[in-house]
Each structure stands twice: as C-alpha cells, then as structure tokens.
C-alpha cells in the first residue's frame, strides 16, 4: 500500500498602502500667513504615499505637493507644475 502525504503550503503576504515619505526640500519666497499673521519664507513640501509589500515601500501610489508656513504649519496644496516652478525659483 502506497501512502501519499499531502503537503499544504501556506503563504502569508502582507501588503498595504499608507507609508508616506516627506520631502521638505526648500523654501519658497516670503509669504504672508493668514492663519498666524506672520511673514516668512514658506516650506515647499512633497508627500509621497507608497504601496508596501512586507512593510517595504515598493511603488509610489500618490504624490501631493504643497507649501506651508514654518511657524503654524498651515498651508495649501500646489499642482506639480506650481511646485516645480517654485523649486526652480529658489535654486
């Protein structure tokens, strides 16, 4: 009599979306903040949301651009074109 052994291999794949990388790379020209009423050079920021596999960011899913007040952290979203033109102005 031949006995057969069934091997059942289970694999657990952990994936998700939500890991974010922040790139506050430069300052824009001086701006006035209507929230805290200060004038200062605003921070240009780029936030990328990643698809991750086993907690390792693999593929960028969404990228958002903005500028914010360095004092109160309030800001506004920018388009990619607006962001890149402001980065080029500061260099």
Phi and psi in degrees as GROMACS dihedral restraints (atoms count N, CA, C in turn):
[ dihedral_restraints ]
;  ai    aj    ak    al  type     phi  dphi    fc
    3     4     5     6     1   -96.4    20    10
    4     5     6     7     1   128.1    20    10
    6     7     8     9     1  -100.0    20    10
    7     8     9    10     1   130.1    20    10
    9    10    11    12     1  -107.6    20    10
   10    11    12    13     1   141.0    20    10
   12    13    14    15     1  -111.3    20    10
   13    14    15    16     1   122.9    20    10
   15    16    17    18     1   -91.4    20    10
   16    17    18    19     1   119.7    20    10
   18    19    20    21     1   -95.1    20    10
   19    20    21    22     1   125.2    20    10
   21    22    23    24     1  -110.8    20    10
   22    23    24    25     1   113.5    20    10
   24    25    26    27     1  -100.6    20    10
   25    26    27    28     1   122.7    20    10
   27    28    29    30     1  -105.3    20    10
   28    29    30    31     1   140.7    20    10
   30    31    32    33     1  -129.7    20    10
   31    32    33    34     1   132.4    20    10
   33    34    35    36     1  -109.1    20    10
   34    35    36    37     1   120.4    20    10
   36    37    38    39     1  -111.2    20    10
   37    38    39    40     1   124.5    20    10
   39    40    41    42     1  -106.2    20    10
   40    41    42    43     1   118.7    20    10
   42    43    44    45     1  -138.2    20    10
   43    44    45    46     1   164.7    20    10
   45    46    47    48     1  -177.4    20    10
   46    47    48    49     1   173.4    20    10
   48    49    50    51     1  -129.1    20    10
   49    50    51    52     1   136.9    20    10
   51    52    53    54     1   147.5    20    10
   52    53    54    55     1   -16.5    20    10
   54    55    56    57     1   -66.2    20    10
   55    56    57    58     1   129.1    20    10
   57    58    59    60     1  -120.7    20    10
   58    59    60    61     1   139.5    20    10
   60    61    62    63     1  -113.5    20    10
   61    62    63    64     1   136.8    20    10
   63    64    65    66     1  -111.6    20    10
   64    65    66    67     1   134.5    20    10
   66    67    68    69     1  -130.5    20    10
   67    68    69    70     1    94.2    20    10
   69    70    71    72     1   -95.4    20    10
   70    71    72    73     1    86.4    20    10
   72    73    74    75     1   -94.5    20    10
   73    74    75    76     1   -24.3    20    10
   75    76    77    78     1  -157.7    20    10
   76    77    78    79     1   174.4    20    10
   78    79    80    81     1  -107.5    20    10
   79    80    81    82     1   142.0    20    10
   81    82    83    84     1   -86.1    20    10
   82    83    84    85     1  -176.5    20    10
   84    85    86    87     1   -66.1    20    10
   85    86    87    88     1   166.2    20    10
   87    88    89    90     1   -60.1    20    10
   88    89    90    91     1   137.5    20    10
   90    91    92    93     1  -137.2    20    10
   91    92    93    94     1   161.1    20    10
   93    94    95    96     1  -102.6    20    10
   94    95    96    97     1   131.7    20    10
   96    97    98    99     1   -96.4    20    10
   97    98    99   100     1   121.1    20    10
   99   100   101   102     1   -78.9    20    10
  100   101   102   103     1    -8.6    20    10
  102   103   104   105     1   -86.5    20    10
  103   104   105   106     1   -51.4    20    10
  105   106   107   108     1  -105.4    20    10
  106   107   108   109     1    -3.6    20    10
  108   109   110   111     1    62.1    20    10
  109   110   111   112     1    38.5    20    10
  111   112   113   114     1  -115.7    20    10
  112   113   114   115     1   152.0    20    10
  114   115   116   117     1  -108.7    20    10
  115   116   117   118     1   125.1    20    10
  117   118   119   120     1  -161.1    20    10
  118   119   120   121     1   173.0    20    10
  120   121   122   123     1   -80.0    20    10
  121   122   123   124     1   122.4    20    10
  123   124   125   126     1   -81.2    20    10
  124   125   126   127     1   152.4    20    10
  126   127   128   129     1   -89.0    20    10
  127   128   129   130     1   128.2    20    10
  129   130   131   132     1   -88.5    20    10
  130   131   132   133     1   129.0    20    10
  132   133   134   135     1  -128.6    20    10
  133   134   135   136     1   149.9    20    10
  135   136   137   138     1  -130.7    20    10
  136   137   138   139     1   122.4    20    10
  138   139   140   141     1  -117.6    20    10
  139   140   141   142     1   122.2    20    10
  141   142   143   144     1  -112.7    20    10
  142   143   144   145     1   128.4    20    10
  144   145   146   147     1   -98.1    20    10
  145   146   147   148     1   132.8    20    10
  147   148   149   150     1  -114.4    20    10
  148   149   150   151     1   146.8    20    10
  150   151   152   153     1   -83.2    20    10
  151   152   153   154     1   129.4    20    10
  153   154   155   156     1  -119.1    20    10
  154   155   156   157     1   147.8    20    10
  156   157   158   159     1  -126.2    20    10
  157   158   159   160     1   120.4    20    10
  159   160   161   162     1    54.2    20    10
  160   161   162   163     1    42.5    20    10
  162   163   164   165     1    67.0    20    10
  163   164   165   166     1    15.1    20    10
  165   166   167   168     1  -109.9    20    10
  166   167   168   169     1   121.2    20    10
  168   169   170   171     1   -62.7    20    10
  169   170   171   172     1   127.8    20    10
  171   172   173   174     1  -115.4    20    10
  172   173   174   175     1   -53.3    20    10
  174   175   176   177     1  -127.5    20    10
  175   176   177   178     1   130.1    20    10
  177   178   179   180     1   -70.3    20    10
  178   179   180   181     1   131.8    20    10
  180   181   182   183     1   -99.7    20    10
  181   182   183   184     1   -42.6    20    10
  183   184   185   186     1  -148.0    20    10
  184   185   186   187     1   141.4    20    10
  186   187   188   189     1  -127.0    20    10
  187   188   189   190     1   129.5    20    10
  189   190   191   192     1  -119.8    20    10
  190   191   192   193     1   145.0    20    10
  192   193   194   195     1  -120.7    20    10
  193   194   195   196     1   148.5    20    10
  195   196   197   198     1  -167.4    20    10
  196   197   198   199     1   175.7    20    10
  198   199   200   201     1  -135.1    20    10
  199   200   201   202     1   144.5    20    10
  201   202   203   204     1  -140.6    20    10
  202   203   204   205     1   154.3    20    10
  204   205   206   207     1   -70.3    20    10
  205   206   207   208     1   130.1    20    10
  207   208   209   210     1   -72.7    20    10
  208   209   210   211     1   -12.7    20    10
  210   211   212   213     1   -89.7    20    10
  211   212   213   214     1   -53.5    20    10
  213   214   215   216     1  -106.4    20    10
  214   215   216   217     1    -5.8    20    10
  216   217   218   219     1    68.3    20    10
  217   218   219   220     1    13.6    20    10
  219   220   221   222     1   -82.3    20    10
  220   221   222   223     1   150.0    20    10
  222   223   224   225     1  -164.5    20    10
  223   224   225   226     1  -161.8    20    10
  225   226   227   228     1  -145.0    20    10
  226   227   228   229     1   155.2    20    10
  228   229   230   231     1   -79.7    20    10
  229   230   231   232     1   148.9    20    10
  231   232   233   234     1  -124.1    20    10
  232   233   234   235     1   155.3    20    10
  234   235   236   237     1   -77.7    20    10
  235   236   237   238     1   165.9    20    10
  237   238   239   240     1   -58.9    20    10
  238   239   240   241     1   -41.5    20    10
  240   241   242   243     1   -62.9    20    10
  241   242   243   244     1   -46.1    20    10
  243   244   245   246     1   -61.5    20    10
  244   245   246   247     1   -42.7    20    10
  246   247   248   249     1   -61.5    20    10
  247   248   249   250     1   -49.9    20    10
  249   250   251   252     1   -65.6    20    10
  250   251   252   253     1   -36.3    20    10
  252   253   254   255     1   -68.5    20    10
  253   254   255   256     1   -36.6    20    10
  255   256   257   258     1   -69.6    20    10
  256   257   258   259     1   -36.4    20    10
  258   259   260   261     1   -64.2    20    10
  259   260   261   262     1   -42.7    20    10
  261   262   263   264     1   -66.5    20    10
  262   263   264   265     1   -31.2    20    10
  264   265   266   267     1   -68.7    20    10
  265   266   267   268     1   -32.1    20    10
  267   268   269   270     1   -84.6    20    10
  268   269   270   271     1   -14.8    20    10
